[in-house]
């Protein structure tokens, strides 16, 4: 039974919750935006902007995701909501956004859900239109100026004064600064948004939310589709903002940069920790260690008492002492056994060493047309033990480079070399999309690599965290993270000499990313990783190459130094 307190119609009406809708149609776009800037918050300085919701229960498909939990958000703090894939993190954000729970009428809550639908309006217009009052005042101002035939300028003066009060003259520069920070060029800012990809339209949605600056901002994987310089800009913007923020992210680096608190979503409850993600891990480990000791001590005490009772229960001379022990045992505190999340493990099959290089390209020039040259004077080699990260802006040509390296694309000029004995595996989002979703993981492996019994394939899948019934469940019924693991297992089945991983952390939770890092560190083959995940690159790679001036440049230093150079605009 759903125990949550259902809000009344008045509660829902009063709660000022705005949602950036997924795939709004054009008719909706032409009406007033669903998100809006609110001015004069300073007039309500006596109001409390903390949020405290008790008795939150969320049930989906008969499964209890949250059971009588409490959400506590203190004004101005930045909360990272963490937990394994599928526990219900996004469900909680959506429940808050839908108004499933009453929120004080003066609090504006905003969820950035999905990308805007492109239309004839520019990203700049789509951001500015969230300031409905400004839009209406500007329209009225134009009408008053056009129709001002008498000497009574009272209303015109009032409108001018109000526009000045809300800093209307700075709105365009503020909106442009946000869009620029998220990576938009000047041309992209002013051109129609229907020319943008889904990833860029997602950035428009995020820009609208940041321009609005609601009291409480809900973010679900905000760094998806962002390249590193945009992530760095977003970190600084959030850190300097007065907004309360509740965000879901699988980026350890982002959580460490922006979070003042961590909310751990585990066992249908919400547990609160002060500090960033690294501090959470340390504190939780200390708590678990202490709890284990308490449990073991309690169990030893109870066993000792029970052993005495069992041994001397029939001894009449010790009857009073036995009764005393029974009473003491009944009153003794029962310490609960520690509940821990099962650790995720990946294990890549080891491979034989080949003579280096495995691949090499020399003085390569490439373009999809003579007028669109992507690479010139490109030189690169990968050895049997290379641990390389490729970094660059979205659309910079990283995927094109991988196809050039492996011979999937022919250069206009230059040389390509491939070791004739090399086996390599390519893992991409496209590879995941090509899985036959009607087959189970076992059936998928049997189809691609026939000749073994199902037990063999099941044992191999277990190396990638796919266990028991998930091995025989149709892939369409698996989570995004589980599908990624199946695709990774297929990619590694042939014991490749080289792994090429294009954004491998998509759909993986924090624990799975740690497991992937450990598996890569223990892998004896070479690998190339295209990723924006700072933790993965820093821990798993010892070479960093970045796209610049139609070529790839090797960075002399580690990822920490690369990040500093990027911030200082030294690249």
LODO-577517 format. One record per residue (C-alpha): z, y, x; residue number from 0. Coordinates in nm, 3 decimals, padded with zeros to 5 digits. Each point is the difference from the previous one (the first is absolute). Layout:
% LODO-577517
Z|Y|X|NUM;
...
***
This chain:
% LODO-577517
00.000|00.000|00.000|0;
-00.090|00.345|00.129|1;
00.330|00.185|00.048|2;
-00.143|00.336|00.093|3;
00.089|00.303|-00.208|4;
-00.311|00.097|-00.191|5;
-00.063|00.374|-00.006|6;
-00.027|00.170|-00.335|7;
-00.313|00.187|-00.102|8;
00.177|00.324|00.084|9;
00.091|-00.132|00.345|10;
-00.362|-00.084|00.069|11;
-00.114|00.334|-00.132|12;
00.248|00.192|00.213|13;
-00.055|-00.194|00.321|14;
-00.257|00.192|00.198|15;
-00.169|-00.292|00.166|16;
-00.354|00.039|00.111|17;
-00.227|-00.281|00.121|18;
-00.323|00.037|00.190|19;
-00.194|-00.246|-00.213|20;
-00.210|-00.282|00.139|21;
-00.366|00.065|-00.066|22;
00.029|00.296|-00.236|23;
-00.324|00.043|-00.195|24;
-00.202|00.319|00.012|25;
00.123|00.114|-00.338|26;
00.357|-00.020|00.127|27;
-00.097|00.187|00.313|28;
-00.137|00.290|-00.204|29;
00.328|00.046|-00.182|30;
00.319|00.138|00.155|31;
00.107|-00.215|00.296|32;
00.287|-00.241|-00.047|33;
00.177|00.142|00.304|34;
00.104|00.360|00.019|35;
00.175|00.248|00.224|36;
00.328|00.129|-00.141|37;
00.110|00.348|00.102|38;
00.341|00.170|-00.012|39;
00.207|-00.303|00.095|40;
00.240|00.246|00.162|41;
00.099|00.114|-00.351|42;
00.163|-00.339|-00.050|43;
00.214|00.002|00.315|44;
00.303|-00.117|-00.197|45;
-00.172|-00.326|-00.095|46;
00.058|-00.329|00.178|47;
-00.314|-00.153|00.150|48;
00.152|-00.337|00.090|49;
-00.113|-00.300|-00.204|50;
00.230|-00.283|-00.103|51;
-00.126|-00.273|-00.235|52;
00.227|-00.294|-00.084|53;
-00.067|-00.340|-00.156|54;
-00.362|-00.035|00.113|55;
-00.141|-00.337|-00.097|56;
-00.368|-00.079|00.047|57;
-00.149|-00.326|-00.126|58;
-00.362|-00.099|00.052|59;
-00.158|-00.325|-00.107|60;
00.341|-00.147|-00.070|61;
00.119|00.079|00.353|62;
00.297|00.232|00.053|63;
-00.104|00.251|00.265|64;
00.303|00.229|-00.031|65;
00.325|-00.102|-00.167|66;
00.234|00.279|-00.109|67;
-00.069|00.199|00.318|68;
00.076|00.364|00.071|69;
-00.237|00.259|00.145|70;
00.166|00.290|00.183|71;
-00.212|00.277|00.152|72;
00.162|00.303|00.161|73;
-00.201|00.323|-00.008|74;
-00.210|00.061|00.309|75;
00.046|-00.342|00.160|76;
-00.290|-00.230|00.085|77;
00.045|-00.363|-00.110|78;
-00.200|-00.296|00.125|79;
-00.011|-00.278|-00.262|80;
-00.050|-00.324|00.190|81;
-00.017|-00.367|-00.093|82;
-00.230|-00.299|00.011|83;
-00.335|00.005|-00.177|84;
00.041|-00.088|-00.366|85;
00.367|00.094|-00.044|86;
-00.089|00.293|-00.226|87;
-00.002|00.317|00.213|88;
-00.312|00.144|-00.163|89;
00.125|-00.113|-00.341|90;
00.308|00.218|00.045|91;
-00.211|00.304|00.093|92;
-00.224|-00.053|-00.303|93;
00.299|-00.047|-00.231|94;
00.138|00.335|00.113|95;
-00.340|00.166|-00.041|96;
-00.053|-00.142|-00.349|97;
00.332|00.138|-00.116|98;
00.155|-00.341|-00.065|99;
00.335|00.150|00.095|100;
00.133|00.342|-00.106|101;
-00.029|00.271|00.264|102;
00.159|00.347|-00.034|103;
-00.242|00.241|-00.165|104;
00.001|00.247|00.288|105;
-00.113|-00.258|00.258|106;
-00.370|-00.030|00.071|107;
-00.093|-00.348|00.124|108;
-00.347|-00.077|00.132|109;
-00.160|-00.330|00.098|110;
-00.313|-00.009|00.212|111;
-00.161|-00.310|-00.141|112;
-00.369|-00.035|00.076|113;
-00.298|00.207|00.099|114;
-00.145|00.283|-00.205|115;
-00.331|-00.067|-00.171|116;
-00.270|00.203|00.170|117;
-00.181|00.269|-00.199|118;
-00.181|00.330|00.050|119;
00.321|00.172|00.108|120;
00.088|00.035|00.366|121;
00.323|-00.140|00.146|122;
00.119|00.360|00.036|123;
-00.057|00.063|-00.371|124;
00.173|-00.326|-00.094|125;
00.305|00.100|00.201|126;
00.010|00.360|-00.125|127;
-00.029|-00.102|-00.365|128;
00.343|-00.161|00.019|129;
00.137|00.356|-00.012|130;
-00.070|00.039|-00.371|131;
00.185|00.330|-00.035|132;
-00.207|00.154|00.279|133;
-00.324|-00.130|-00.151|134;
00.088|00.145|-00.340|135;
00.110|00.334|00.145|136;
-00.320|00.034|00.205|137;
-00.209|-00.073|-00.308|138;
00.196|00.254|-00.203|139;
-00.031|00.255|00.280|140;
-00.380|-00.035|00.002|141;
-00.014|00.038|-00.378|142;
00.225|00.307|00.005|143;
-00.207|00.166|00.271|144;
-00.325|-00.077|-00.183|145;
00.125|00.123|-00.338|146;
00.220|00.290|00.111|147;
-00.144|00.284|-00.208|148;
00.316|00.203|-00.062|149;
00.268|00.154|00.214|150;
00.270|-00.256|-00.085|151;
00.031|-00.210|00.316|152;
00.343|-00.141|-00.082|153;
-00.105|-00.365|-00.022|154;
-00.232|00.030|00.299|155;
00.288|00.133|00.210|156;
00.225|-00.283|-00.123|157;
-00.258|-00.262|00.096|158;
-00.052|00.157|00.343|159;
00.376|00.008|00.057|160;
00.039|-00.365|-00.099|161;
-00.288|-00.108|00.226|162;
00.171|00.181|00.285|163;
00.336|-00.162|-00.081|164;
-00.145|-00.352|00.021|165;
-00.186|00.073|00.327|166;
-00.337|-00.054|-00.164|167;
-00.179|00.163|00.293|168;
00.126|-00.271|00.239|169;
-00.073|-00.300|-00.225|170;
-00.347|-00.065|00.137|171;
00.113|00.012|00.363|172;
00.299|-00.224|-00.077|173;
-00.220|-00.255|-00.176|174;
-00.258|00.010|00.281|175;
00.274|-00.053|00.259|176;
00.120|-00.313|-00.179|177;
-00.351|-00.140|-00.033|178;
-00.072|00.085|00.363|179;
00.320|-00.171|00.109|180;
-00.113|-00.314|-00.181|181;
-00.324|00.001|00.197|182;
-00.247|00.186|-00.224|183;
-00.263|00.209|00.175|184;
-00.094|00.340|-00.143|185;
-00.318|-00.148|-00.149|186;
00.192|-00.282|-00.169|187;
00.251|00.246|-00.145|188;
-00.263|00.211|-00.177|189;
-00.261|-00.263|-00.097|190;
00.012|-00.203|-00.327|191;
00.254|-00.281|00.011|192;
-00.240|-00.257|-00.149|193;
-00.151|-00.031|00.349|194;
00.332|-00.127|00.139|195;
00.094|-00.365|00.055|196;
00.300|-00.155|-00.173|197;
00.215|00.049|00.309|198;
-00.075|00.372|00.012|199;
00.061|00.038|-00.374|200;
00.338|-00.162|00.058|201;
00.068|00.280|00.247|202;
-00.090|00.254|-00.270|203;
00.264|-00.154|-00.227|204;
00.253|00.022|00.281|205;
-00.098|00.361|00.074|206;
00.051|00.094|-00.367|207;
00.349|-00.148|00.007|208;
00.093|00.177|00.323|209;
-00.130|00.330|-00.139|210;
00.209|-00.043|-00.317|211;
00.315|-00.086|00.199|212;
00.190|-00.161|-00.290|213;
00.377|-00.046|00.008|214;
-00.046|-00.375|00.056|215;
-00.318|-00.141|00.153|216;
-00.076|-00.372|-00.027|217;
-00.241|-00.136|00.262|218;
-00.146|-00.352|00.008|219;
-00.148|-00.079|00.343|220;
-00.091|00.364|00.076|221;
-00.142|-00.075|00.346|222;
-00.267|-00.236|-00.133|223;
-00.344|00.152|00.069|224;
00.152|00.254|00.242|225;
-00.092|00.013|00.366|226;
00.269|00.069|00.257|227;
-00.029|00.378|00.024|228;
00.026|00.026|-00.381|229;
00.307|-00.227|00.006|230;
00.162|00.221|00.263|231;
-00.072|00.309|-00.210|232;
00.143|-00.168|-00.313|233;
00.316|-00.098|00.188|234;
00.061|00.361|00.098|235;
-00.077|00.130|-00.349|236;
00.245|-00.242|-00.162|237;
00.271|00.068|00.259|238;
-00.021|00.376|-00.066|239;
-00.017|-00.035|-00.377|240;
00.294|00.057|-00.236|241;
-00.128|-00.271|-00.234|242;
00.194|-00.318|-00.065|243;
-00.234|-00.283|00.094|244;
00.006|-00.368|-00.090|245;
-00.275|-00.185|00.185|246;
-00.125|-00.353|00.046|247;
-00.157|-00.063|00.340|248;
-00.066|-00.294|00.229|249;
-00.031|00.227|00.303|250;
00.312|-00.025|00.213|251;
-00.101|00.309|00.200|252;
-00.047|00.209|-00.315|253;
00.335|-00.114|-00.144|254;
00.170|00.087|00.327|255;
-00.163|00.342|00.010|256;
00.075|00.122|-00.353|257;
00.289|-00.196|-00.153|258;
00.359|00.120|-00.014|259;
00.101|-00.308|-00.203|260;
-00.123|-00.352|-00.065|261;
00.029|-00.178|-00.336|262;
-00.022|-00.377|00.045|263;
-00.145|-00.174|-00.306|264;
00.136|-00.354|00.026|265;
00.140|-00.263|-00.234|266;
-00.075|00.218|-00.308|267;
00.222|00.280|00.130|268;
-00.031|00.328|00.189|269;
00.217|00.044|00.309|270;
00.025|00.332|00.183|271;
00.006|00.064|00.375|272;
00.023|00.330|00.187|273;
-00.258|00.068|00.269|274;
-00.357|-00.107|00.072|275;
-00.148|-00.350|00.000|276;
00.115|-00.091|00.351|277;
00.354|00.104|-00.090|278;
-00.024|-00.206|-00.320|279;
-00.091|-00.311|00.197|280;
00.292|00.053|00.236|281;
00.251|00.071|-00.277|282;
-00.117|-00.289|-00.218|283;
00.020|-00.243|00.292|284;
00.356|00.115|00.069|285;
00.092|-00.043|-00.368|286;
-00.156|-00.348|-00.012|287;
00.181|-00.109|00.317|288;
00.333|00.123|-00.136|289;
-00.063|-00.160|-00.339|290;
-00.084|-00.335|00.163|291;
00.326|00.008|00.197|292;
00.197|00.083|-00.316|293;
-00.171|-00.283|-00.186|294;
00.061|-00.255|00.277|295;
00.366|00.104|00.033|296;
00.046|-00.019|-00.377|297;
-00.162|-00.343|-00.015|298;
00.224|-00.125|00.283|299;
00.312|00.126|-00.181|300;
-00.105|-00.163|-00.325|301;
-00.086|-00.330|00.173|302;
00.337|-00.003|00.176|303;
00.185|00.057|-00.327|304;
-00.207|-00.258|-00.187|305;
00.044|-00.259|00.278|306;
00.379|00.044|-00.017|307;
-00.005|-00.037|-00.378|308;
-00.219|-00.312|00.011|309;
00.207|-00.158|00.277|310;
00.348|00.052|-00.150|311;
-00.070|00.013|-00.375|312;
00.164|-00.342|-00.052|313;
00.301|00.075|00.224|314;
00.295|00.072|-00.229|315;
00.202|00.158|00.282|316;
-00.272|00.265|00.052|317;
-00.078|00.056|-00.369|318;
00.134|00.356|-00.007|319;
-00.187|00.088|00.317|320;
-00.321|-00.149|-00.140|321;
00.041|00.204|-00.320|322;
00.055|00.310|00.209|323;
-00.324|-00.066|00.189|324;
-00.187|-00.058|-00.327|325;
00.118|00.335|-00.134|326;
-00.088|00.170|00.328|327;
-00.347|-00.156|-00.008|328;
-00.054|00.120|-00.357|329;
00.094|00.356|00.100|330;
-00.198|-00.005|00.323|331;
-00.300|00.235|00.011|332;
-00.336|-00.172|-00.020|333;
-00.238|00.162|00.249|334;
-00.362|-00.038|-00.107|335;
-00.242|-00.171|00.236|336;
-00.233|00.244|00.171|337;
-00.337|00.041|-00.168|338;
-00.276|00.063|00.250|339;
-00.371|00.058|-00.036|340;
-00.197|-00.289|00.143|341;
-00.162|00.108|00.326|342;
-00.379|00.006|00.003|343;
-00.169|-00.185|00.285|344;
-00.360|-00.005|00.121|345;
-00.120|-00.233|00.273|346;
-00.351|00.029|00.138|347;
-00.155|-00.315|00.153|348;
-00.034|00.020|00.377|349;
-00.346|00.001|00.155|350;
-00.168|-00.085|00.329|351;
-00.063|00.268|00.259|352;
-00.356|00.107|00.071|353;
-00.147|00.190|00.291|354;
00.007|00.374|-00.071|355;
-00.153|00.207|-00.143|356;
-00.035|-00.148|-00.347|357;
-00.208|00.296|-00.116|358;
-00.145|00.300|00.179|359;
-00.220|00.293|-00.098|360;
-00.155|00.241|00.252|361;
-00.152|00.345|-00.054|362;
-00.054|-00.075|-00.367|363;
-00.158|00.250|-00.236|364;
00.009|-00.069|-00.372|365;
-00.077|00.171|-00.329|366;
-00.093|-00.114|-00.348|367;
-00.288|00.248|00.023|368;
-00.147|00.214|00.283|369;
00.160|00.306|-00.158|370;
00.343|-00.159|-00.029|371;
00.113|-00.120|00.342|372;
00.352|-00.144|-00.013|373;
00.045|-00.117|00.360|374;
-00.147|00.106|00.333|375;
00.079|-00.128|00.352|376;
00.241|-00.252|-00.147|377;
00.161|-00.234|00.256|378;
00.262|-00.259|-00.085|379;
00.114|-00.350|00.100|380;
00.252|-00.243|-00.141|381;
00.160|-00.279|00.206|382;
00.164|-00.328|-00.097|383;
00.347|00.155|00.011|384;
-00.079|00.353|-00.128|385;
00.246|00.158|-00.244|386;
-00.195|00.303|-00.118|387;
00.057|00.258|-00.275|388;
-00.291|00.206|-00.134|389;
00.108|00.328|-00.159|390;
-00.204|00.267|-00.173|391;
-00.039|00.206|-00.314|392;
-00.125|-00.165|-00.316|393;
-00.379|-00.009|00.016|394;
-00.007|00.052|00.377|395;
-00.197|-00.322|00.056|396;
00.265|-00.257|00.094|397;
-00.149|-00.275|-00.218|398;
-00.346|00.084|00.134|399;
00.133|-00.041|00.354|400;
00.138|-00.347|-00.076|401;
-00.338|-00.108|-00.137|402;
-00.173|00.136|00.310|403;
00.244|-00.179|00.229|404;
-00.051|-00.337|-00.169|405;
-00.377|00.034|-00.031|406;
-00.011|00.041|-00.378|407;
-00.185|00.330|00.058|408;
-00.282|00.065|00.247|409;
00.025|00.317|00.211|410;
-00.283|00.248|00.042|411;
00.047|-00.040|00.374|412;
00.249|-00.156|00.241|413;
00.120|-00.352|00.075|414;
00.210|-00.248|-00.197|415;
00.163|-00.309|00.153|416;
00.182|-00.287|-00.168|417;
00.159|-00.298|00.177|418;
-00.201|-00.296|-00.136|419;
00.316|-00.210|-00.041|420;
00.203|00.257|-00.191|421;
00.133|-00.057|-00.350|422;
00.131|00.308|-00.175|423;
00.143|00.072|-00.342|424;
-00.049|00.318|-00.201|425;
00.278|00.096|-00.243|426;
-00.080|00.289|-00.236|427;
00.081|00.112|-00.352|428;
-00.354|-00.110|-00.090|429;
00.087|-00.350|00.124|430;
00.294|-00.010|-00.244|431;
-00.225|00.117|-00.284|432;
-00.238|-00.290|00.073|433;
00.261|-00.269|-00.065|434;
-00.083|-00.229|-00.292|435;
00.288|00.104|-00.224|436;
-00.038|-00.305|-00.225|437;
00.081|-00.236|00.288|438;
00.345|-00.063|00.142|439;
00.069|00.078|00.367|440;
-00.019|-00.373|00.081|441;
-00.331|-00.035|-00.184|442;
-00.135|00.311|00.176|443;
00.073|-00.152|00.342|444;
-00.141|-00.338|-00.106|445;
-00.321|00.165|-00.115|446;
-00.049|00.204|00.319|447;
00.122|-00.264|00.245|448;
-00.039|-00.348|-00.159|449;
00.110|-00.327|00.156|450;
00.380|-00.005|-00.018|451;
00.262|-00.105|-00.252|452;
00.177|00.261|-00.214|453;
00.322|-00.050|00.202|454;
-00.178|00.134|00.307|455;
-00.109|00.319|-00.179|456;
00.343|00.047|-00.157|457;
00.166|-00.025|00.340|458;
-00.242|00.259|00.138|459;
00.060|00.240|-00.291|460;
00.375|-00.022|00.055|461;
-00.054|00.163|00.342|462;
-00.099|00.315|-00.192|463;
00.283|00.006|-00.250|464;
-00.185|-00.177|-00.284|465;
00.235|-00.274|-00.119|466;
00.046|-00.258|-00.280|467;
-00.161|00.088|-00.335|468;
-00.174|00.309|00.141|469;
-00.221|-00.235|00.204|470;
-00.144|-00.158|-00.316|471;
00.010|00.303|-00.232|472;
-00.334|00.175|-00.074|473;
-00.047|00.287|00.243|474;
-00.049|00.241|-00.292|475;
00.367|-00.058|-00.088|476;
00.126|00.093|00.347|477;
00.125|00.345|00.100|478;
-00.202|00.229|00.225|479;
00.221|-00.091|00.295|480;
-00.040|-00.372|-00.063|481;
-00.378|00.035|-00.023|482;
00.004|00.179|00.336|483;
00.191|-00.290|00.152|484;
-00.249|-00.252|-00.138|485;
-00.288|00.203|00.145|486;
00.180|00.023|00.334|487;
00.054|-00.377|00.000|488;
-00.371|-00.060|-00.062|489;
-00.090|00.245|00.278|490;
00.222|-00.187|00.247|491;
-00.087|-00.356|-00.101|492;
-00.275|-00.041|00.261|493;
00.242|00.088|00.284|494;
-00.201|00.308|00.101|495;
00.002|00.142|00.350|496;
-00.002|00.350|-00.146|497;
00.149|00.143|-00.319|498;
-00.151|00.317|-00.145|499;
00.240|00.141|-00.258|500;
-00.111|00.298|-00.211|501;
00.304|00.156|-00.173|502;
00.194|-00.331|-00.010|503;
00.321|00.154|-00.137|504;
-00.152|00.097|-00.336|505;
00.202|-00.176|-00.274|506;
00.260|-00.128|00.249|507;
00.365|00.097|-00.043|508;
00.221|00.110|00.289|509;
00.129|-00.349|00.075|510;
-00.351|-00.147|-00.002|511;
-00.120|00.275|00.237|512;
00.283|-00.089|00.239|513;
-00.105|-00.366|-00.026|514;
-00.360|00.094|00.077|515;
00.111|00.196|00.307|516;
00.204|-00.295|00.128|517;
-00.291|-00.239|-00.058|518;
-00.237|00.229|00.193|519;
00.248|00.032|00.285|520;
00.013|-00.381|00.025|521;
-00.376|-00.050|-00.032|522;
-00.178|-00.096|00.323|523;
-00.342|00.127|-00.105|524;
-00.136|00.352|-00.007|525;
-00.008|00.237|-00.295|526;
-00.133|00.334|-00.114|527;
00.190|00.179|-00.276|528;
-00.127|00.290|-00.208|529;
00.312|00.142|-00.161|530;
00.192|00.314|-00.095|531;
00.330|-00.190|00.003|532;
00.188|00.161|00.286|533;
00.260|-00.277|00.032|534;
-00.266|-00.271|00.025|535;
-00.203|00.188|00.261|536;
00.306|00.095|00.206|537;
00.141|-00.354|00.006|538;
-00.311|-00.219|00.017|539;
-00.255|00.195|00.207|540;
-00.010|00.104|00.365|541;
-00.331|00.188|-00.014|542;
-00.083|00.290|-00.232|543;
-00.356|00.116|-00.053|544;
-00.090|00.289|-00.228|545;
-00.326|00.128|-00.144|546;
-00.113|00.334|00.143|547;
-00.335|00.176|00.046|548;
-00.210|-00.299|-00.113|549;
00.174|-00.236|00.241|550;
00.321|-00.193|00.061|551;
00.253|00.141|00.246|552;
00.284|-00.198|00.157|553;
00.334|00.180|-00.026|554;
00.212|-00.003|00.315|555;
00.343|-00.069|-00.140|556;
00.187|-00.179|-00.278|557;
-00.008|00.076|-00.370|558;
00.299|00.233|00.015|559;
-00.187|00.214|00.253|560;
-00.317|-00.019|-00.210|561;
00.188|00.130|-00.302|562;
00.141|00.292|00.200|563;
-00.346|00.086|00.132|564;
-00.139|-00.007|-00.354|565;
00.272|00.238|-00.124|566;
-00.069|00.237|00.291|567;
-00.376|-00.016|-00.070|568;
-00.063|-00.132|00.351|569;
-00.247|-00.271|-00.102|570;
***
